[in-house]
Each structure stands twice: as structure tokens, then as C-alpha cells.
Amino acid sequence: MAIVKMSKFDLVIFNSKRAEILKRLQRFKEVNFVDINLSDSEDENDEINENKIEDVTKYVNNEELTHIEERLHQVRSAISLIKKYDVKKTRLRDVIKGNENYTFDELYKKVLSYDWKKVSSELNDIGAQYANIKSRISKKYSKYDEIDLWERLDVNPKELKQLKKVNSYLGTVPLKLKGTFIEQISKLNNTYYEELKIVKDEVYYLVISLIEENEAKKLSEVFRDSSFTVANLDIDAVPQDYKDKLQKEISELKKKKEN
């Protein structure tokens, strides 16, 4: 294929005619725009470039550029949201046909007839709602995993805290200190403990102890020697019931996301 030689020239125009001339130039198919070196810029090696154009300033409108970037970001976000729903051309005749071609004037008229601002705004609103739902689902899954550690607890932890004659504790002990914990806490006459679950290197316990100074002191020593870490299960329901509630809420949010 022959390579057609192209002419290159510098074009200096009045700022007032800039938009009109650019629009006319864009109608040509075989035109390439190259940024020029101006007298107020230097090469990477800080050397004077002989091809620089003197007494000419580059057109920079930061306010306009910012406005354009904002609109481009709005459109890109909208395109990104709906791109995964785009139907790919798989039939051979569609692939051979390729994409539609437009002249600059045809494309310009098509743009004017399309209310992209309204559509992109609506799509971005939908995208924000979609992201919000995904975030809520993720948080509920995290809460579900947290509650799942206490699934064998068959009482409301909030009600345990309201007991007046005993202190109740939910917490964990390192698996390697499980023997130490059981040996020492079994010696306490007014303390009850129940193993709820073992996950990786931690054992989950419920401990209920009589409110009495001597018993509390002994229990404190057991906790210290076995590295018992108190957990705060901040829910007002039996863990299994709370899990069921979360599952229902997650299912409802997933349906909302799909719609």
C-alpha cells in the first residue's frame, strides 16, 4: 500500500475564530493535529529548541478544561455502568459489517438530537443507588460472619447483661491455652462456662459468674492466665434469629439490585 506524503504547517489564528476554524478542520478526514513548542517552554534537557514559535502563546482555559473533564467523567461513569449489559456482535455478518460510520456533520447532528446530559445523569443516579445497595449487602455479610461465630448461643446477649445477680461474659481464649482455662475455671464454685465454638486458633466461650467480690477476683485471675478476651456482641436477639433476619434482608437487597 502506497504511503501518501502529507504536508505539515503551523497555523496561527485569532482566539475569536478558534471554535469556528476547529469545527471546519474537523470535517476533513486526513488531518492530524500536533502540539507545538512555544517560546515559554523548554525541552527535557533545558535546551533552546530552534523550532519554537516566538511571540505565540498556547491557548489554555483552565475553567473550560475543568468543565470538559467533569462532563467526560460523567459520561465515562455512565458508559462503565451499562457496558457490561452491551450485547456483543457474534454473528459473522454483523462482524463483517462492523460499526456504523458517520461524517462529522452527521455525528454533530446526532449529538444534538441526543440528550446525553439527562441520560448520563439518570444512569449515574442508578449507579449511585447500585453502589449503595452493594455496600449495604457487604456490611450485612460482614455482620452475618461476626454473628455466626456465636450461633450456638441460645440466649439474647442483651438480656444476659441485664441479669442482676450474676455477671456474664462472652469471649475467646487462644486454643493453646484452652486446657489452662478449663482447669482453672473448673475450680470456681460459683461460675458457669460453656464452649460455643472453635475457629482456627480461638475458642469461643460464654461465662456466667456470681456477683461476689472473692469470685470476681478469682475469675479475673483465670481470665488473665488464659488470655481471655471479652467480646462485645451488640445485638438484641438470639444469634440464630439475628442471622435469619440478616439473610432475609440480604435477599431483599439482592432482588432490589437486580431490578
Secondary structure, DSSP 8 states (H G I E B T S, - for coil): --------------GGGHHHHHHHHTT-SS-------BTT---TT----TT-BTT------HHHHHHHHHHHHHHHHHHHHHHTT-----SHHHHHH-S----HHHHHHHHHTS-HHHHHHHHHHHHHHHHHHHHHHHHHHHHHHHHHTTTT--S-HHHHHT-SSEEEEEEEEEGGGHHHHHHHHTT-TTEEEEEEEEETTEEEEEEEEES-HHHHHHHHHHHHHTT-EE-----SS-HHHHHHHHHHHHHHHHHHHH-
